Amino acid sequence: GISMISVKALREKQGLSQEELASKIGLTRSAVAMIENGSNKLTVDNAKKIGEVLRVDWKDFFID
């Protein structure tokens, strides 16, 4: 899916490093980096986890 809102912008707004976000959602830092730069597609599963940590609706990560 195409990201509607930026994972990176939200993460930075909350003052989390890629490493911190990664450990909270059970991914590697490089996996988070790849999601952020678009080389790794964001799955619904990961969107739900990220949404929970960053307190946004996971559906906001996708344009339907």
C-alpha atoms as one frame of an Amber mdcrd trajectory, in Angstrom:
protein
   0.000   0.000   0.000   0.903   3.618  -0.408   1.532   5.433   2.834  -0.881
   8.264   3.451   0.824   9.481   6.567   4.518   9.114   7.075   5.689   6.560
   9.611   8.942   8.520   9.870   7.229  11.866  10.555   5.030  10.323  13.246
   7.941   8.489  14.822  10.071  11.645  14.933   7.167  13.681  16.321   7.008
  11.202  19.222  10.765  11.416  19.713  11.397   7.740  18.983  14.436   6.435
  17.164  14.080   3.760  14.490  15.665   1.385  16.993  13.095   2.192  19.696
  10.140   1.828  17.347  11.591  -1.418  15.983  11.966  -2.968  19.431   8.425
  -1.960  20.413   6.932  -3.679  17.374   9.306  -6.618  17.136  11.091  -5.677
  13.920  14.717  -4.912  13.169  15.844  -1.324  12.794  16.622  -1.981   9.141
  13.093  -3.279   8.553  11.713  -0.030   9.999  14.100   1.981   7.809  12.921
   0.068   4.735   9.273   0.711   5.601  10.062   4.397   6.053  11.886   4.784
   2.770   9.328   2.756   0.876  11.552  -0.132  -0.176   9.605  -2.454   2.118
   5.832  -2.592   1.788   3.969  -1.911   5.001   1.838  -4.914   5.863  -1.490
  -4.579   7.646  -0.007  -6.496  10.571   2.918  -4.080  10.925   0.663  -1.068
  10.329  -1.490  -2.194  13.260   1.565  -2.550  15.516   3.026   0.797  14.449
  -0.357   2.482  14.810  -0.642   1.179  18.345   2.783   2.479  19.338   2.387
   5.842  17.589  -1.266   6.163  18.641  -2.796   6.544  15.196  -5.402   4.518
  13.357  -3.500   1.938  11.320  -5.864   2.541   8.399  -4.407   6.040   8.078
  -1.249   4.428   6.708  -3.153   3.334   3.594  -5.050   5.108   0.860  -8.056
   3.120  -0.243
